[in-house]
Amino acid sequence: MSDQSLIEKVEIAIDEIRPYLIADGGDIKVVSIDNKNIVNLELLGSCETCPMSPMTLKAGVEEAIKKQVPEIKGINAINGVIN
């Protein structure tokens, strides 16, 4: 499976939850997927500074991605901290 198809699958998974992020003034962008199948995301808008971002990313975004793309092992925010 090529990286591009993995990225496309991740984008589709994110598109399902994107309206909720946008409703709160934020968004996320897929930057890359590393060789360990960790998705590197960039937090945009209010997601950058929201104190709930780590929880949203772990409980919402990571869960949605892993459900649709089981090859993905985790996520990493390149401009934020995920606990």
ABEGO torsion letter per residue (X at the ends): XBAAAAAAAAAAAAAAAAAAAAAAGBBBBBABBBAAGBBBBBBBEAAAABAAAAAAAAAAAAAAAAAABAABAEBBBAABBBX
